[in-house]
Structures are given as C-alpha cells and as structure tokens.
C-alpha cells in the first residue's frame, strides 16, 4: 500500500553530525505517524493504518514539524534519520563528524585591553541589566498568563471570589465543610461523595464527605488511604474507584502517584486494587459495565494521550491495564463521560493552551471521532451527562469564563447558558442526577465551598385517560 521513498537520504550532500546526544521530542503516536511518513504514505493512508481521522493526522504532522523545526515531510524524515530516531531500510545518510575548531592563539600582552575602572564596570553591568529587562518585559506577562501551576494553587495570588449570579434554574445548597478544588466527585446510591482535593494554603486533603440530598447535610466518610489532589474517580457497582493524583509539599514540590484504590460502600473500607501504567495526575477515569478507562493526564514530565482499559470482575483475565487507543492530543485536566457505551472526552490543558476539542471513543472498535468543538476552550473543566445532554462546566484557566455549554448529541451542536460565576472557575467537580447538575468547589480567585445545583431538564407528568 505504501511507496518507499529513499530520495531524501542524498539531499544536500555531506551532512554534519552533532555527536551531542539529543532526546527525541516526539511522542510514541507521533513516531508512528513519522514511520509511515518515511514510506511516502499519504495522509489518508496514514489515517487508515492508524485508525484515526485525516484531521488528526494533520494535527500530528503539524506537531512533528514544530518539534523538529522543519517545513516539509522530507525534511522531517531527514532529521529523524540523521539523529538515529528512525531507521529506513535501504537508506544511506552520508555524515561527517563534527569537529571542534581549534581555539585561537591568545593575543599578545601588548594587545590586551586596558584596566577597567570600578565605575566603568558598574555602568557596564547596569547597561547589560537594562537591556535584558527590556528584552524580557514584553513577554513576562504572557509567560505568567500561559504558565499556570499544574498541580497546586498554593503560589497563586488570591482574590475575593466573585459573587454568585443565580437565575431561576440555579440553586445554592448546603456548602462544603471546607473550601476545596482539584477534588473528585461521584454519585453512589444517591449520595454525592467529594474526595480529596486541595484547600486554601495549598494543603492536600485525604478527607471524604458525602451529601445526602434528602436530609440536606454533609457527613464524614472513611478518609482516602493518603492525601490526594488532582485525582480521578468513577463508580462501578457499589465501589468508588480512585486513580492517580498528587501531593503538594510546603516547598512547592509535588509527588505523583500510580495507585488505583477502591472504596467498598458495604464495609466502608479502602483497598489498593492495582497500579497504574505510570504515576499520573489530572487524568480522567470512566467506568462502563465491565471495565475502567483511564484517559490523558500529566506524568510529571509530559502530557499523556493514551487511553487505558482495566477489566473488572472478568474471568480468565489478568486484571491488568491494556492500552486501547489514543486521544488526538496529549492533555490533562480534561473531562470525560460515558454515554451509551461510548466515551466522550472534552477540553483539557496541553501545557500551553486550553482546548476546545470534543471527541467520542468507541471502546469496542477503538475508533476515535472528532465532534463539534466547544465555543470556549476549557482546561480544569468537568464534563457531565444528565441523561439527555452533555454539559461542559467551568474551565476558565487562562481566560475569562462567561458561559457554560450544553451539547446536543443528536444535532452535534453546542449552546451556551449563563454561568453562576464569571471569571476564573476551574478544578471544580460535578455530577448529573435525575435531571440536575451538581457542582462543588473549584478555584475562582480562591478555593470555594459552594454546592450549586442546576435544573438541566424537566419531566412532565401527563394524566392517563381511560375509557372506563
């Protein structure tokens, strides 16, 4: 199917090789695309081979060109072969070892500059410092705005949280016991569990509380096995599963974890079920009838794009993680929800930008399909399904948040509805329950203790007329 393309190997004659080791900047998925690229495969052929869309191929190619600092497919292949990151059968690259030039002879003593007086040295240092400041100043604000702290808000300047703007469909319920963000939230038997997170001052929590909507109070439950923030959680049967997370120390350093814990509602106990493929924070966790799915996240070095499956209560399996797919772009602090057997994945933060992407992954076929993007890119968001529609909540990380969004699964369209908080609102947690959306906590200038409920859909009771 593919055409071998050896001509790139002879372009430019002798190529100087830099013997300094350089780490391959491409991800595993990008290398898969690059290997097919070297065979002369077209975008459509690469898409068919890797079971992704042609648009996703274009995204990978753009990332490859940027990381290798090239402008064409041929140049990309040349760089990969020259640096030993890609082997193409039959290709020969002529190289010449890079030699360091001999240092120049020292100048004669008579040619050395004269003595620099202390006042001249001070003026020189001041001039250099001023030049450096002028060069950095235009970019300092941009860097600060685009480089939020991934795992903690301890070093983020706090402001007064904005006032709530609640219309007729929003209601404020009993607040959390403490302000919290970067936590997880699940619905177990009609009880809203809030797990872990970070509170004011950057303290990582092991606390677990649940809210009973019938009596309207919060109750303490068995704490997590360890303090965890930026964790992911999902429900399967009568158990709560918690994957990954981080612990921030007072000096700002953070530790990432690779544990998969399970909470049994009957016994009220936590146990370690397995280890994740790698330590990760800011991932998403979704459960279907037979398995857990771990998506994206940050491993302390890079954003991840893998989709992993962990079987639950299956006979004849080793109950280990299996990679079943890739997201179109590596990212963390994304949202995910299960709808009719498919995983819907939205938003996230890729280390530089918030994303507006929405994708649907079929765990059976491995197909990843891109859907209509959100109107607003969102990182640190929640994605919730209420039984009728999909909701993108929060996510104002590097931009001002004005609206929340509702996705129509049939029409493949998004529509806006007012957010009760304008400005920053990220690292919240949310769930859907009987036509309602429930949102707890988050960061909006400081951590919040709010519990907000939104009436997302209505059920009409129609009278039944009989002929008696």
GICOR-V822941 format. One record per residue. N is the residue number from 1. RES is the residue in one small letter. PSI is psi as a letter, one per 30 degrees, with the letter a starting at -180 (none if undefined). OMEGA is omega in degrees with one decimal (* if undefined). D_LAST is the distance of its C-alpha to the last C-alpha in Angstrom with 1 decimal. Layout:
# GICOR-V822941
N,RES,PSI,OMEGA,D_LAST
N,RES,PSI,OMEGA,D_LAST
This chain:
# GICOR-V822941
1,x,e,-175.8,71.4
2,x,l,179.6,73.6
3,x,k,177.8,77.0
4,x,k,-169.8,79.9
5,x,i,-173.5,81.5
6,x,f,-168.8,84.9
7,x,f,-176.2,86.6
8,x,f,-171.9,85.8
9,x,f,-174.3,88.2
10,x,g,-175.8,91.3
11,x,k,173.1,90.5
12,x,g,177.8,92.9
13,x,b,-177.8,95.6
14,x,k,179.6,96.6
15,x,k,179.5,94.0
16,x,k,-178.4,95.1
17,x,k,173.1,93.3
18,x,j,-175.1,92.7
19,x,f,177.5,93.2
20,x,k,-178.8,91.3
21,x,k,177.8,88.1
22,x,k,-179.2,84.9
23,x,k,179.0,81.4
24,x,j,-176.9,78.9
25,x,f,-174.7,76.6
26,x,k,175.3,73.9
27,x,l,179.2,70.8
28,x,e,-179.1,70.0
29,x,e,179.3,67.4
30,x,e,176.7,70.0
31,x,e,175.8,72.5
32,x,e,177.2,70.2
33,x,e,-177.9,70.0
34,x,e,179.7,73.7
35,x,e,177.3,74.5
36,x,e,177.9,72.5
37,x,e,-178.0,74.1
38,x,f,178.2,77.6
39,x,f,-177.6,76.7
40,x,g,-178.5,76.1
41,x,k,176.1,72.4
42,x,l,178.1,70.4
43,x,e,-179.4,67.5
44,x,e,179.3,65.0
45,x,e,177.2,66.8
46,x,e,180.0,66.9
47,x,e,179.5,63.1
48,x,e,-177.1,62.3
49,x,e,-176.4,64.7
50,x,g,178.8,63.3
51,x,h,174.9,59.7
52,x,l,-178.8,59.5
53,x,l,175.5,59.0
54,x,e,177.7,62.0
55,x,e,178.2,61.4
56,x,e,176.1,61.8
57,x,e,179.0,65.1
58,x,e,178.5,66.3
59,x,e,178.6,65.6
60,x,e,179.8,67.5
61,x,e,178.4,70.4
62,x,e,178.5,70.6
63,x,e,178.7,70.8
64,x,e,-179.5,73.5
65,x,e,-178.7,75.6
66,x,e,-177.1,75.4
67,x,e,-179.6,76.3
68,x,f,-179.8,79.2
69,x,h,177.6,80.3
70,x,l,-176.1,80.4
71,x,g,-177.0,79.2
72,x,l,178.8,78.7
73,x,e,-180.0,77.4
74,x,e,179.6,81.0
75,x,e,179.7,82.3
76,x,e,180.0,79.5
77,x,e,178.6,80.4
78,x,e,-178.0,84.1
79,x,e,-179.0,83.6
80,x,e,179.9,81.5
81,x,e,-178.5,84.1
82,x,e,-177.5,87.1
83,x,g,175.5,85.7
84,x,g,-179.0,84.9
85,x,f,-178.1,81.1
86,x,k,178.7,80.4
87,x,k,178.4,82.3
88,x,j,-179.2,82.3
89,x,k,177.0,83.9
90,x,f,-178.5,87.1
91,x,k,178.7,87.2
92,x,k,178.0,90.6
93,x,j,179.3,91.0
94,x,k,-176.1,94.7
95,x,l,173.6,95.2
96,x,k,-178.6,98.1
97,x,k,178.9,98.3
98,x,k,-179.6,98.2
99,x,k,179.5,101.5
100,x,k,179.4,102.1
101,x,k,178.8,104.9
102,x,k,179.4,108.1
103,x,k,-179.4,108.3
104,x,l,176.6,110.8
105,x,k,178.7,114.2
106,x,k,-179.9,114.5
107,x,l,175.7,116.2
108,x,l,-176.1,119.8
109,x,e,-177.6,120.3
110,x,f,-176.6,121.9
111,x,f,-178.3,118.6
112,x,k,179.6,116.3
113,x,l,-179.6,114.8
114,x,l,-178.4,116.5
115,x,k,177.9,115.4
116,x,k,-178.7,112.2
117,x,l,179.9,112.6
118,x,e,-178.5,110.0
119,x,e,176.6,109.0
120,x,e,178.9,108.5
121,x,e,-179.7,106.3
122,x,e,178.4,104.1
123,x,e,-179.8,103.7
124,x,e,179.4,102.9
125,x,e,179.9,100.2
126,x,e,179.8,98.7
127,x,e,178.5,98.6
128,x,e,179.3,96.9
129,x,e,179.3,94.3
130,x,e,178.3,93.6
131,x,e,179.6,93.2
132,x,e,179.2,90.8
133,x,e,179.4,88.7
134,x,e,178.9,88.6
135,x,e,-174.3,87.4
136,x,e,-171.0,84.6
137,x,e,-177.7,83.4
138,x,f,-174.9,81.3
139,x,f,-174.1,79.4
140,x,e,-179.5,79.0
141,x,e,179.4,76.0
142,x,e,-179.1,74.2
143,x,e,-179.7,75.0
144,x,e,-177.6,73.6
145,x,e,-173.7,70.4
146,x,g,-178.6,69.8
147,x,i,178.8,70.9
148,x,l,178.3,68.4
149,x,k,-172.5,69.0
150,x,e,-166.5,66.7
151,x,f,-177.4,66.2
152,x,l,172.3,66.7
153,x,g,-176.0,66.7
154,x,e,-177.8,69.5
155,x,g,178.8,72.0
156,x,k,179.0,69.7
157,x,k,-178.4,70.5
158,x,k,174.7,67.8
159,x,l,177.3,66.5
160,x,k,178.7,64.1
161,x,k,179.2,60.5
162,x,l,177.8,58.8
163,x,k,-179.8,56.3
164,x,k,175.8,52.6
165,x,j,-173.1,50.8
166,x,k,173.5,47.1
167,x,a,-172.2,44.5
168,x,f,-176.4,40.9
169,x,f,177.3,39.9
170,x,k,175.2,42.8
171,x,k,175.3,43.2
172,x,k,178.4,46.1
173,x,a,-178.2,45.3
174,x,k,-177.2,47.8
175,x,l,174.9,51.0
176,x,l,179.7,52.7
177,x,f,176.8,55.3
178,x,l,173.7,58.1
179,x,k,-175.6,58.4
180,x,l,172.5,58.1
181,x,l,-177.8,58.0
182,x,h,-178.2,58.6
183,x,a,176.7,56.1
184,x,l,-178.1,53.0
185,x,k,179.4,49.4
186,x,l,178.8,46.6
187,x,j,178.8,43.1
188,x,j,178.9,43.1
189,x,h,178.2,39.9
190,x,g,176.8,39.0
191,x,k,-176.3,42.5
192,x,j,-179.1,44.8
193,x,k,173.0,48.2
194,x,k,-170.6,51.3
195,x,k,172.0,54.3
196,x,b,179.1,58.0
197,x,a,178.5,59.3
198,x,k,178.7,62.1
199,x,a,-176.1,62.5
200,x,k,-177.0,65.0
201,x,f,177.7,68.6
202,x,g,180.0,67.7
203,x,k,176.3,66.8
204,x,k,-171.5,64.9
205,x,k,168.1,62.2
206,x,g,-174.3,60.9
207,x,k,173.6,58.3
208,x,k,176.9,54.6
209,x,l,171.3,52.0
210,x,k,-178.4,48.2
211,x,k,176.3,45.8
212,x,j,-176.5,42.7
213,x,f,179.9,40.2
214,x,e,-179.3,38.3
215,x,f,173.4,41.3
216,x,h,-179.7,43.2
217,x,l,175.0,46.6
218,x,k,-177.7,49.0
219,x,k,177.8,50.3
220,x,k,175.9,53.4
221,x,l,-179.1,53.1
222,x,k,-178.6,55.8
223,x,l,173.1,58.2
224,x,l,177.4,59.0
225,x,f,178.3,61.9
226,x,l,175.7,64.0
227,x,k,-177.0,63.7
228,x,k,168.3,62.1
229,x,l,-179.5,61.4
230,x,h,-179.6,60.2
231,x,l,176.8,58.3
232,x,k,-176.7,55.2
233,x,l,178.0,52.2
234,x,l,-179.9,49.1
235,x,k,169.9,46.4
236,x,j,-177.2,45.9
237,x,b,-179.7,43.8
238,x,g,-176.3,44.9
239,x,k,172.0,48.3
240,x,k,177.6,49.8
241,x,k,179.3,52.5
242,x,k,-176.1,55.3
243,x,k,172.3,57.8
244,x,a,-178.7,61.2
245,x,l,-176.9,62.1
246,x,l,175.1,65.3
247,x,k,-178.8,67.4
248,x,k,179.7,69.5
249,x,l,-178.6,72.8
250,x,f,-179.5,74.5
251,x,g,177.7,77.1
252,x,f,178.4,74.4
253,x,k,-177.4,74.6
254,x,k,175.8,71.3
255,x,k,177.8,70.6
256,x,l,-174.9,67.8
257,x,l,-179.6,66.1
258,x,g,-177.2,64.8
259,x,k,166.2,62.6
260,x,j,180.0,59.1
261,x,l,175.8,57.7
262,x,k,177.0,54.4
263,x,k,179.3,52.8
264,x,j,-175.9,50.8
265,x,e,-177.2,48.1
266,x,e,-177.2,48.1
267,x,f,-177.0,51.9
268,x,g,-176.5,52.5
269,x,l,172.4,55.5
270,x,k,173.2,56.9
271,x,l,175.2,58.7
272,x,k,-176.4,60.5
273,x,e,-175.7,58.8
274,x,l,171.9,61.2
275,x,k,177.5,63.5
276,x,l,177.7,62.7
277,x,f,178.2,64.8
278,x,l,174.3,66.7
279,x,k,-175.2,66.6
280,x,k,174.9,64.2
281,x,l,179.0,62.7
282,x,g,177.1,60.2
283,x,l,173.7,58.3
284,x,k,179.9,54.6
285,x,k,-178.7,52.7
286,x,k,178.8,49.4
287,x,k,168.3,47.6
288,x,a,-174.2,45.3
289,x,f,-171.6,44.0
290,x,f,-172.3,47.5
291,x,l,169.5,50.2
292,x,k,177.3,51.6
293,x,k,178.7,53.1
294,x,k,-172.9,56.0
295,x,k,172.4,56.7
296,x,a,-179.7,59.8
297,x,l,178.9,61.6
298,x,k,-174.4,65.2
299,x,g,-178.4,67.6
300,x,f,179.0,70.4
301,x,e,-174.1,72.3
302,x,l,172.2,69.8
303,x,k,-177.8,66.3
304,x,k,177.0,64.4
305,x,g,-175.1,62.2
306,x,l,169.8,61.2
307,x,j,-177.1,57.7
308,x,k,178.4,57.9
309,x,k,177.1,55.5
310,x,j,-177.0,55.5
311,x,k,179.6,53.5
312,x,k,174.3,51.6
313,x,h,176.6,51.2
314,x,k,178.0,52.1
315,x,k,175.7,53.9
316,x,g,176.9,57.2
317,x,l,179.5,57.9
318,x,g,179.4,60.6
319,x,h,178.5,58.2
320,x,l,-178.7,60.5
321,x,k,176.5,60.1
322,x,k,177.9,60.1
323,x,k,-175.2,60.5
324,x,f,179.6,57.8
325,x,a,178.9,58.4
326,x,k,167.0,59.9
327,x,l,-179.6,58.7
328,x,f,-178.3,60.1
329,x,k,179.1,62.2
330,x,k,-177.7,63.5
331,x,l,175.7,62.1
332,x,l,178.2,60.9
333,x,h,179.8,58.6
334,x,l,174.9,55.8
335,x,l,179.6,52.0
336,x,k,179.3,49.9
337,x,l,177.8,46.3
338,x,k,178.1,44.3
339,x,j,176.9,41.5
340,x,h,175.7,40.0
341,x,f,179.2,43.2
342,x,k,176.5,45.6
343,x,k,175.0,48.0
344,x,k,-174.8,48.1
345,x,k,-175.9,51.4
346,x,l,172.4,52.4
347,x,a,-179.9,55.4
348,x,l,-178.7,58.2
349,x,k,-175.0,61.9
350,x,g,-178.0,64.6
351,x,f,178.2,67.6
352,x,e,-173.1,68.3
353,x,l,165.3,65.1
354,x,l,-174.3,61.5
355,x,k,178.5,59.3
356,x,g,-171.2,56.4
357,x,k,168.7,55.5
358,x,k,-177.6,52.0
359,x,l,176.5,52.0
360,x,k,-178.6,49.6
361,x,k,177.1,51.0
362,x,j,-177.2,49.4
363,x,f,-177.9,50.7
364,x,e,-177.0,50.2
365,x,f,-176.0,52.2
366,x,g,-178.3,54.3
367,x,k,174.6,53.6
368,x,k,-177.7,54.1
369,x,k,176.5,52.6
370,x,k,-179.8,53.5
371,x,a,-178.8,50.7
372,x,k,-179.9,50.8
373,x,l,175.5,53.2
374,x,l,177.9,52.3
375,x,f,-177.8,53.6
376,x,k,172.9,55.6
377,x,k,-173.7,57.6
378,x,k,172.4,56.7
379,x,k,-173.4,58.5
380,x,h,-174.7,57.5
381,x,l,171.4,53.9
382,x,k,177.5,50.6
383,x,j,-170.4,48.0
384,x,k,175.8,44.4
385,x,k,-177.5,41.1
386,x,g,-177.3,37.9
387,x,f,-179.9,35.5
388,x,e,-175.7,35.4
389,x,l,179.7,39.0
390,x,k,-175.4,42.5
391,x,k,174.0,44.5
392,x,j,-169.7,48.4
393,x,k,177.5,49.4
394,x,a,177.7,52.9
395,x,g,177.0,56.0
396,x,i,-174.8,58.4
397,x,e,-179.7,61.6
398,x,g,-178.4,64.2
399,x,l,178.6,62.4
400,x,k,-179.8,60.5
401,x,k,179.8,56.8
402,x,e,-175.0,54.7
403,x,l,164.7,51.2
404,x,l,-172.9,49.0
405,x,k,178.9,47.3
406,x,k,-177.6,44.0
407,x,k,177.0,43.9
408,x,j,-175.1,41.2
409,x,f,-178.2,41.2
410,x,e,-175.7,39.7
411,x,f,-177.0,42.0
412,x,h,-179.4,45.0
413,x,l,176.4,45.8
414,x,k,172.0,46.6
415,x,l,-177.3,45.7
416,x,l,166.7,47.3
417,x,l,-169.8,45.9
418,x,k,174.0,48.0
419,x,k,177.3,49.7
420,x,f,178.4,49.9
421,x,k,176.9,53.6
422,x,k,-177.4,56.0
423,x,b,176.0,59.2
424,x,k,170.6,59.8
425,x,j,-175.4,56.8
426,x,l,178.3,57.3
427,x,h,171.7,57.1
428,x,l,174.4,53.8
429,x,k,-173.9,51.0
430,x,l,175.0,47.3
431,x,l,176.0,44.0
432,x,k,-177.5,40.4
433,x,j,173.7,37.5
434,x,h,177.2,33.8
435,x,g,177.8,34.4
436,x,k,171.4,37.6
437,x,k,180.0,41.2
438,x,k,-178.8,43.6
439,x,k,177.7,47.4
440,x,k,169.5,50.2
441,x,b,-176.8,53.8
442,x,l,179.7,56.1
443,x,k,176.9,59.3
444,x,i,-172.7,59.6
445,x,f,170.8,63.2
446,x,l,179.9,62.8
447,x,k,-175.6,60.3
448,x,l,173.4,57.0
449,x,g,-172.4,55.0
450,x,l,167.1,51.9
451,x,j,-175.6,48.3
452,x,k,178.5,46.2
453,x,k,-179.0,42.5
454,x,k,178.0,41.1
455,x,j,-172.2,37.4
456,x,f,179.0,37.5
457,x,l,-177.5,33.8
458,x,k,176.1,30.5
459,x,k,-179.9,27.0
460,x,k,177.3,24.1
461,x,j,-177.9,20.9
462,x,k,178.4,18.0
463,x,k,177.8,14.6
464,x,k,-178.6,11.7
465,x,k,178.7,8.9
466,x,l,-177.7,5.6
467,x,g,-179.3,3.8
468,x,none,*,0.0
